[in-house]
């Protein structure tokens, strides 16, 4: 099997998963999944009707009590088997992600490892759900604090990390004893379907995990309007997140929202410039820049800006753009033609604002949604490319002269998911932790996401945390029982 073989896994489902059964969409409707590298159709799969989201919720509700009552060790073992199955099938998962999303195959293998780890991590957390017991200060009442599953959940997952986003949400929910309906992005639903098949093979009971694919937003609208739903988790843009939060408010749902980012990458005057360039490679170019924690704004001290820009531009200009399935490809296509046009529009606006394009900056001819790695120097801090999440392989660079100025630029946007800083000053590192308005900060490191670490943002970047031990708390209710003191 060569790297350019574009065949899909033979057991890849193409239907909806509802109550443990693979079923067609209403009226047999389908939609096409497109290969962004070739613009060809990969497969046509079920396009759910509006009532089928409610059917999936019905199945989750029916399964909820039994799954919540399942022994934590049994839930843990199912998750552990899911981790093992995905790990054993890494070739199928990696190739499928590259075909439907476009990322280079080597990065897809990395996502298999990263995504599967959420199942293993939360298999270990499933048996560590604890409460509390104690005497109230007055001494006459004892408190028993219990944890119980929040109930049926709806997950709306994005297209850029199709395995990791499914596992990062499902792992803690299943570990906590919640049932799940997943609505994957219509651009990349196939990896989620294969994930569901893996969890079936791992022994997950019918109805605990349900998958509804399609393009009709009315499907999720109907599920959100149903009072039996108790939790919503969404990863995507801030505008969509606001809309979903408004819908979730109708029944006061528990929510976890991982929304837009605009990560600053700050290089201070005392930084190891070579280390900063090395960190920028992963922070900017992982996933072709199509990541919510991708470095979006390079804020570089004026004394090292020339050196950093020259070295980073040399790296970016040497990257190989092409089909993610081809050996040697560094940068695959963007997800759609529309996304590419948006990225190019930001580059053009940066030119008009006075920025100098040092490499890239033009849409190539031919099929596939490709865009070259692009570096733009001399970009004003208030240019559109600095204030808008790019989601592409574009690195705008601006300069600063003082720490206060760097923080002002970094904190000037309404979102605050991730940030990066390169400095040798220990006191400055502590100041950044206190003053940089982001939920996560990579200090002298360019890639930091991990199943064992809390992932999430501040300001308009969302609510709640995924990963770490905090991740499972998002799916548990705290119940306080007051008991008379028997003594």
N, C-alpha and C positions, 0 to 999 in steps of 0.2 A: 504494500500500500504506500504510494508516494505521497509527498506533502501536498501535491497539486490535485490529488483525488478529491473531488467535491461531492462524493456520495455521502448520504446521511446514514446514521445508525439504523440497522434493520428494524430494531424494536422501538424506534422513536414514535411515540403516540402523536396523533394528529387530531384528536377529539378532545372534548371537555371531560374533566374528571369530576364526577358528582356522585357522592355516596359510594365511592369505591368502584364505580362503573365508568367505562369510557363511552361517551355518548356523543352523537352528532348534534350540531347546532339546530335550532328550530328551522324548519323548511330546508334543511341541508345546506344552509349558507356557509360559505367559506371566504377566506381572504388570503392574499398572497404574502409570503415572507420573502423579502428581497435580499440578495447577496450584494452588499454595498461595494464590493470589489469589482463586480462584473455588471451589476444592474439586472442580472437574470433572476428569475423566480426560483427559489430553492424548493418550495413546497407550498401547497394550499392547505390551510388548516381551518378548524371550526371557528366560525364567527358567531358568537353567542347572541341569542335574543335576550331582550331585557328581562324576561321572566326567569331566565336560566341562572342569573345571579342569585335570585331569591331561592331557586331550587337548590343551589349550592349551599346557601345559608341554611335552608331546611335540613340538609344533610348534616351540616356542622352542629346545628342545635340538637338533632337527634343523638349524635355521637358524644355530645359534651359531657354529660353526667358520667358515663362509663369511662371516658378518657380521664376525667378529673379524678375518678376513684381508682384508676390504675396505679399500681405500686410505683413509686418513684424509680426504683431500680429497674423495673420493666420498661418504663419510658426511657430511662437512660440507655438501656441495652439496645433499644430500637434505634435511637439516635446514633449510638456507636456503630451499629451495623450499617446505618446509612452512610456514615463517614467512610467506612471501609469499602463499601460498594462504589462510592464515587471515586475514592482513591484508586481502586482496582480498575475502574473504567476511565482513567484519566485521559487516555487517548481519544475516546469517543466524546467526552465532555469538552476537551480542548479544541478539537477539530470543529465541533458543532458551534462553539462560541465564536471561533474565527470566521466561520462561514456566515453566520447571521449578524455578527456585530462588526467584524472587520479587523480586530486587533491582531497583531502578529502572533503566530502560533506559540512562540516562546512565552509571550505575555499571557496567553490563554492557559498554558500549563501552570503559570504562576497563580492565576485566579482559581484553578481547580484546587490547588493546595490551600490557598487562602480561604476560599469559600467553604471547602469541606471542613476546615478546622472549626468553624462555628458549630457544627454538629458535634464534634468531639468535645469542644470546650463546654457546651451546654449539657452534654450528656453527664459531665462531671458535676455541673451545678444542679442538676435535677435532684440529686440526693442530698443537697445541702440547703434546702429551703427550711428556714428556721423562724420561729416566733420568739415570744418572751414571756416571762412569768415573774411576778414580784408583788410586794405589798405596797399599797399606796401610802403616801406620807402620813395620813391620819391613823394608819394602823388597823383599820377595821374592815378594809376591803382589799381583796387580792385581785390583781389583773392578770388575765390570760390573753396574750396577743397572738392571733393566728394569721396565717397566710392562706389564701385560697385563690384559685384561678379566676381571672377577670371574666372569662367566658369566650364566646365565639368572636373571632377576629377577622378583619378584612385587611389584607395587605395589597397595596398598589405599588408595584416595583418598577424601576426604571430600566432602560435598555442598555446602559453602559457597562454594568457588571451583572449580567443576567443570572449567574450562579450565586455569587456572593450576596446579592441583595435578597435572593430567595432564602438562603440559609441563615443569613444574619437576622432575619425576622422570624423565620420558622423555628430555628433552633431553640431560642428561649421560650417561645410560645408553647411549643410541644413539650419542652422540659417542665414548664409550669403547670401543664394540664389543660391548656386551651386548645380548642379546635380552630381551624383556619380555612379561609377562602383567599386564594391568591389571584389577583388580576395582573398578569404580567404585561409589560409594554408590548404593543402590537408589532413593534419593529424587531423585537428579539424574544418571542415566546417559546422558542424550541427548547432552549436549555432548561427552562422551568418545567416543561413537560417531561423531559428526561429525568430531571430531579425528582418529580413526582413518581415516576416509574421506579426509580431507585428506592424511594421511601416505601412504596408498596412492596418491593422485593425484600426490604428490611423488616417487614412484618407490621407496618403501621395499620391499625384497624380501619375499616371502611368508614368514610365520612369525616375522619379526623383532619385530613388534608384534601382540599378541593381546589381545582384549577379551572378558571373561566377565562378563555382567550377571546379576543375580539376587538372591534374598533368602536362599538357603540357605547358612548359615555353614559347612556341611560341605564346600562347594566349596573354600574356602580352607584348611580343615583338612587336606584330602587333598593339596593342593599343598605345604603346609608340611611335611607328613610325608614328602615325596619327596626322597631324598638328591641328586637331580640339581639341585634348586634351590639357588642359591648366594647369593642376596641377597634381603632383605626391606626394603621401605621403606613406612612407614605414617605417615599423618597423621590424628590423631584424639585421642580422650580418653586420659588417663593410665591409667585402669583397663583399657581394651581394649589399650593398648600393653603393659602388664605381662603380660597373657595371651598376646599374640603373641610377646613376648620369651621367655616360657617355652617356647612351641612351637618358636621358632627355635633355642633352645639344644640341641634334640635332635640337630641336625646342624651345630651351631656356625655358623650362617649369619652372614654380614656383615649388619648392620642399620643402617638410618637411621630414627630415630623422632622425629617432630615431634609432641609430645604437648600436653597441656593447658597453658593459660596463666592468669594472673590479674594482668594488667598494672597496676602502680601508675602513677598520673599525679600527680606531685608538683609543687605550685606553691609556690615559696619566697617569702619576704617581699620579696625584691628583684626579683621577676619583673615583666615587662611583662604586666599582667593581660589587656589586650586581646589580646596575642599568645597568651597561654595559652588564652584562650577560643577563639580562632581555631584553635589546634592541637587543642583538645579536640573540636572539631566533627568533624574527620577521624578522630582517634584513637578516638572513641567511636562515631560514627554511620556510618562506612564499613560497608557491608554490613549495615545495621540492627543493628550491634553483634555480628553473627554472624561474628566473626573471632577467631582464636586470639591475635592481638596487639591486640585491642580493649582500650582503656582500661577496666579493670574497677573500680578503686578510685581515687577522687579524694581525694588526701591534700593538704589545702590549709592553708597557714599561717594561724593565727588572725587575723593582722592584715589579710589580704586576702581572707579567706573570704567575707565578706558581699558584697564587690564581685564576686568571681568567681562566686559562686552566683547572684546576681541577674542578671548578664549572661548566664551560660550557661543559666539557666532561661528567660530571655526568648527565646533562640535555640531551645531545645528545644520550647517551647510554640508556636512559629510554624511548625514543620515540618509539611508536608502528608503525611498518611498515606493510602495508597491503592494501587491497582493499579499495579505497576511499569511496565506498558505505557502508562499514561496520562500525557500531557504534564503536567508540573508536579508530579509525585509526588516527594517527598523520601524517604519511608520506605515500603517495601513490606511484605508480610506476612512473618511468621516461617515456618519451613520446615514445621512440622506443628502440629497442635492440642496434642500432648503437649509439644512444646518451649515453646509459649506458656503452658501451664499451669505448667511449671517456672519460667518467668520470673515469672509472676504470684505464684507461691508465695513466691519470694524477696522480692518487693515486700511482700507481706503480712507476712512474718517481720520485715522491716525496720521496718514500722509497729509491730509488737508489741515490737520492741526499743527503741522510742523515736524512730525516725526520722520526719521530717515530709515527706510527699509534697507537693512544690511544684507539680508539673504531671504529668499522666498518672496511671498507676497503676490503671486499670480496663480490663477486657476489653470492647471495643466489641461491639455487637450486629451481626448479619448474617453473611453468608458470607465466607470468607477468614480466614486465621490472623493477623489484625492485632493489634498491640499498640502503644499510643501511646508516644512518647518520654517518659521519666519521669525526674524528678530528685528525689532524696531527701536532705534535709539532716539534719545532726545524727545521723548513723548511727554507732553504736559501732564501733570498729575490729575487734572480734571478732564482729560480727554475721554471720549466714550469707551475706548478700548481699555481704559484703566478703571472705569466705573461700572462696566458691564461684564458679567461672567462670559468669558470667551468660548469655552468648551471646544477648543481646537489647538493646534500646534503653533501658537503665536505667543511670542514673548516680548511685551512692551517694556522698555527700560526708562526709568526716570531717576533723577539724582536728588540727593539731599546733603545738607551740611551739618546738621545737628541731630542728636537723638530725639529731641522734642519734635523737630520737623518730620522725621521718619515716622514717629508714632502718630502725628497728626494726619499724615497721608494714609497710613495703614488703617486708621480708625475712622476715616472719612466716609465710608460706605455703610449702608444700613444693615448689611449682613456680617456675620462673624463666625464662620465655620472653622477654617484652619489658617494657620500662619506659619512662616518659617523665618528663622533668624540665624545669621552666622556672625559670631563674635567670640572673643576669648575672655571677655570681661565677666567674671562671675557675678559681680554686683549688678551689672546691666542685665544679665539673664534673669535675676530675681525681679528686677524692675519690669522687665517685659512680661513676666508671669502675672504681675499685678496690673499692668496698664494696657497690654495688647488685648483688644476686644475680640478675641476668638476663643472658641471652645477647646481648641487643640493647638499646640505650638510644637513644631519640630525645631529643636535647638541644635544646630550643627549636624543635622540629619535631614535627608530629603524624602524618605519613605518611612512612615511610622505606624500605619494602620495595622491593628492586630486584634485577634479575637479576645485576647485577655485585657485589652485596654478600652476605656469608655470612649465611644465615638459619638460626637454631636456638637452642636454649635450654640451660640448666644445670639441675642438680638433677633433679626428676621431670618436667621438660619435654622430656626426650628425649636422643638421641644423634646426633652427626654434624651436618653442615651442608649446606644446599642453596643453590645459587647461587654466584657468585664462581668463582674458579679452584679453590677447595676442593671445589666441588660435583662435579667430575669425578673427583677422587681417591677419592670414596666408592665408585666403580665400577671401581677399578683395584687389582690386586694388585701388590705390590712384590716382585720376584724378584732375588735376589743371586747372581751367578755369580763364583766365585773362579777366577782363571786364573794359572798360573805366569808370573812376570816373564820375558819373553823375553831380557832383557839379562843 
